[in-house]
Amino acid sequence: MVQIAVMGYGVVGSGVVEVLTQHAESIAKRAKEEIRIKKILDLREFPESPFTAQFTKSFDEILEDPEIRVVVEAMGGLHPALEYTRQCLEAGKSVVTSNKELVAEKGAELLALAQGKNVNYLFEASVGGGIPIIRPISQCLAANEVIGIAGILNGTTNFILTKMIRDHMGFEDALALAQKLGYAERNPAADIEGEDACRKICILASLAFGKHVYPRQVHTEGITDITKEDVEYADSWGGVIKLIAEVKKLGNGQLQLLVSPMFLSRESQLATVDDVFNGILVRGDATGDVMFYGKGAGKLPTASAVVADVIDCVKHFKARKYLFWEDGSPDYVQDFLRNPASMYVRAKDESGGGLKKADALFGGVTPLARPGAEPAEFAFVTPKQEEGALQQKLETLEAQGVSVLSRVRIGDFS
Ligand code: HSE
């Protein structure tokens, strides 16, 4: 029998306890050991819970208990999750987590610590919820050189954009609906500003290319400025707007990363990933494109990934699982202003000559139209050029009396 502890009894932690309890028999068969929850750490009271005997408010009770060999960290946030994880690993306990913020910021350090102590630090649930993606990249696709990864990695923003596209809702109304249905966090900033997707692409990039990518190295834009008008222009262009997180390996060894809303052609596989679903496209040199699809959030899908990691830990007490990346470096990610991009731009010019000005500046643009646009409004797609040049030209356009209302990059992954 193996004793474990669960730290944090929120959505994920309670889901882990539920799955471990309900599927105890089949899990024991797969792990070849019975798995028992000895302690649950949470500062709140749960008087109605059938697990009252296991609850504790003291982390030391877990740390100092030699019978507890695996700890599930489902607390979220950086502190005290980081300190608790470090102490558990130092004490020779394996740790399993769904905490993408912690893995994205401290993955290299915690993996090195786990390696030094010959224990496991596993985090399948940190990206894509119930979608298997960490194990496939580190094991099943291990024979490939990964060329790039592009994904819809945040369910909340995908739900909001789907409502804007299908039901013609405005951003605020779609966000309010996501909150009402319990998809968005009460403070949804990490979702709608793109930070959550950024953390997840950092984890995937670190894993696929073997060196830590930190969230601060990735240019990140959310979906708060996307309007119904932009959705209409995307439709007339032949696509939809999605929040895409992507990484590409460059010939010089650097990585190119970006988190941003993008126009995706309707033919793109990611364009059909709707509602709260996530989709992750991994491009390998041997496999070509491999697509992962499923529920990227929610209590039971996430708990399912956590429990699978617990089983893996139990099966690998003697031979540690190989999951590792080295620390990052400041020049590992290409300067964002050097990324090549083509951009949709919506603008207004009361003089009526805006499109001609844009055409001259960008060296030929493709105009777009939408029904019901005011006479002064116009929209176009630029040719591909470096982000820095695009930004400069947009500033020049504004200096020529054009108001730029919105801009969205054109996705070029597929
Ligand atoms: N807020 C996240 C999402 C939860 O909407 O995808 C899962 O990481």
Boltz pocket constraint, residues with backbone or C-beta under 6 A from the ligand:
constraints:
  - pocket:
      binder: B
      contacts: [[A, 125], [A, 126], [A, 129], [A, 153], [A, 154], [A, 155], [A, 156], [A, 157], [A, 183], [A, 185], [A, 191], [A, 196], [A, 296], [A, 297], [A, 298]]
      max_distance: 6.0
